[in-house]
Amino acid sequence: MALTQKYGIKYPFTSNNEDNVFLDTNKTYADSVRSKVMHVVLTQKGQKLRDPEFGTNLVNFLFGAFDGVSLSAIKEEVGRQISKYVPNVIFNDFDVYRDENDDNNMILSLTYSVQNGNNTEATTVAVKLT
């Protein structure tokens, strides 16, 4: 049996693997960075007991008044938290919009760049928030 490189636990947590492990793991460095970014962005501040500053207040913004001021505050907080908790990642842009098929859902689109040595690679991730 060949050994494969693992890059930490996949986020959001799933258990659909063939490796006989409790939770799925990231198989590439890019997947690992994506998991870390999503973990920071989707975790409510105060949920992590030993680090209450970990995460964002995204839920408060999304279910409150939604205007230009709120969007700029969200972008500022997301960028600050990503730079603090995910090394080698540069926050580029962030957009939130309503799901066309269901008004109760919102879609979060996040663009970030990963610095790996002299290379920088941009990635966009979209997540449905229900």
Contacts in CASP RR format, 6 or more apart in sequence:
PFRMAT RR
TARGET T0000
AUTHOR 0000-0000-0000
METHOD contacts of the structure
MODEL  1
MALTQKYGIKYPFTSNNEDNVFLDTNKTYADSVRSKVMHVVLTQKGQKLR
DPEFGTNLVNFLFGAFDGVSLSAIKEEVGRQISKYVPNVIFNDFDVYRDE
NDDNNMILSLTYSVQNGNNTEATTVAVKLT
4 27 0 8 1.000
5 27 0 8 1.000
6 25 0 8 1.000
6 26 0 8 1.000
6 27 0 8 1.000
7 25 0 8 1.000
7 26 0 8 1.000
7 27 0 8 1.000
7 28 0 8 1.000
7 29 0 8 1.000
7 31 0 8 1.000
7 32 0 8 1.000
8 25 0 8 1.000
8 26 0 8 1.000
8 32 0 8 1.000
8 35 0 8 1.000
9 23 0 8 1.000
9 24 0 8 1.000
9 25 0 8 1.000
9 26 0 8 1.000
9 35 0 8 1.000
10 23 0 8 1.000
10 24 0 8 1.000
10 25 0 8 1.000
10 26 0 8 1.000
10 31 0 8 1.000
10 35 0 8 1.000
11 35 0 8 1.000
11 36 0 8 1.000
11 38 0 8 1.000
11 39 0 8 1.000
11 42 0 8 1.000
12 38 0 8 1.000
12 42 0 8 1.000
13 23 0 8 1.000
13 24 0 8 1.000
14 23 0 8 1.000
14 24 0 8 1.000
15 22 0 8 1.000
15 23 0 8 1.000
15 24 0 8 1.000
16 24 0 8 1.000
17 24 0 8 1.000
17 25 0 8 1.000
19 25 0 8 1.000
26 32 0 8 1.000
26 34 0 8 1.000
26 35 0 8 1.000
29 116 0 8 1.000
30 114 0 8 1.000
30 121 0 8 1.000
30 123 0 8 1.000
33 86 0 8 1.000
33 88 0 8 1.000
33 89 0 8 1.000
33 114 0 8 1.000
33 123 0 8 1.000
34 123 0 8 1.000
34 125 0 8 1.000
36 85 0 8 1.000
36 86 0 8 1.000
36 89 0 8 1.000
37 82 0 8 1.000
37 86 0 8 1.000
37 89 0 8 1.000
37 110 0 8 1.000
37 112 0 8 1.000
37 125 0 8 1.000
38 125 0 8 1.000
38 127 0 8 1.000
40 54 0 8 1.000
40 55 0 8 1.000
40 56 0 8 1.000
40 81 0 8 1.000
40 82 0 8 1.000
40 85 0 8 1.000
40 86 0 8 1.000
41 55 0 8 1.000
41 56 0 8 1.000
41 58 0 8 1.000
41 78 0 8 1.000
41 81 0 8 1.000
41 82 0 8 1.000
41 108 0 8 1.000
41 110 0 8 1.000
42 56 0 8 1.000
42 58 0 8 1.000
42 127 0 8 1.000
43 54 0 8 1.000
43 55 0 8 1.000
43 56 0 8 1.000
44 55 0 8 1.000
44 56 0 8 1.000
44 57 0 8 1.000
44 58 0 8 1.000
44 59 0 8 1.000
45 52 0 8 1.000
45 53 0 8 1.000
45 54 0 8 1.000
45 55 0 8 1.000
45 56 0 8 1.000
45 57 0 8 1.000
46 52 0 8 1.000
46 53 0 8 1.000
46 54 0 8 1.000
46 55 0 8 1.000
47 54 0 8 1.000
47 55 0 8 1.000
48 54 0 8 1.000
48 55 0 8 1.000
54 81 0 8 1.000
54 85 0 8 1.000
55 81 0 8 1.000
55 85 0 8 1.000
56 74 0 8 1.000
56 77 0 8 1.000
56 78 0 8 1.000
56 81 0 8 1.000
57 77 0 8 1.000
58 74 0 8 1.000
58 77 0 8 1.000
58 78 0 8 1.000
58 108 0 8 1.000
61 70 0 8 1.000
61 73 0 8 1.000
61 74 0 8 1.000
62 96 0 8 1.000
62 106 0 8 1.000
62 129 0 8 1.000
64 70 0 8 1.000
66 96 0 8 1.000
71 96 0 8 1.000
74 94 0 8 1.000
74 96 0 8 1.000
75 93 0 8 1.000
75 94 0 8 1.000
78 91 0 8 1.000
78 94 0 8 1.000
78 110 0 8 1.000
79 91 0 8 1.000
79 94 0 8 1.000
82 89 0 8 1.000
82 91 0 8 1.000
82 112 0 8 1.000
83 89 0 8 1.000
83 90 0 8 1.000
83 91 0 8 1.000
88 114 0 8 1.000
88 115 0 8 1.000
88 116 0 8 1.000
89 112 0 8 1.000
89 113 0 8 1.000
89 114 0 8 1.000
89 115 0 8 1.000
90 112 0 8 1.000
90 113 0 8 1.000
90 114 0 8 1.000
90 115 0 8 1.000
90 120 0 8 1.000
91 112 0 8 1.000
92 111 0 8 1.000
92 112 0 8 1.000
92 113 0 8 1.000
92 122 0 8 1.000
93 110 0 8 1.000
93 111 0 8 1.000
94 108 0 8 1.000
94 109 0 8 1.000
94 110 0 8 1.000
94 111 0 8 1.000
95 108 0 8 1.000
95 109 0 8 1.000
96 106 0 8 1.000
96 107 0 8 1.000
96 108 0 8 1.000
96 109 0 8 1.000
97 106 0 8 1.000
97 107 0 8 1.000
97 109 0 8 1.000
98 105 0 8 1.000
98 106 0 8 1.000
98 107 0 8 1.000
99 105 0 8 1.000
99 106 0 8 1.000
99 107 0 8 1.000
99 128 0 8 1.000
104 130 0 8 1.000
105 128 0 8 1.000
105 129 0 8 1.000
105 130 0 8 1.000
106 128 0 8 1.000
106 129 0 8 1.000
107 126 0 8 1.000
107 127 0 8 1.000
107 128 0 8 1.000
107 129 0 8 1.000
108 126 0 8 1.000
108 127 0 8 1.000
108 128 0 8 1.000
108 129 0 8 1.000
109 124 0 8 1.000
109 125 0 8 1.000
109 126 0 8 1.000
110 124 0 8 1.000
110 125 0 8 1.000
110 126 0 8 1.000
110 127 0 8 1.000
111 122 0 8 1.000
111 123 0 8 1.000
111 124 0 8 1.000
111 125 0 8 1.000
112 122 0 8 1.000
112 123 0 8 1.000
112 125 0 8 1.000
113 120 0 8 1.000
113 121 0 8 1.000
113 122 0 8 1.000
113 123 0 8 1.000
114 120 0 8 1.000
114 121 0 8 1.000
114 123 0 8 1.000
END
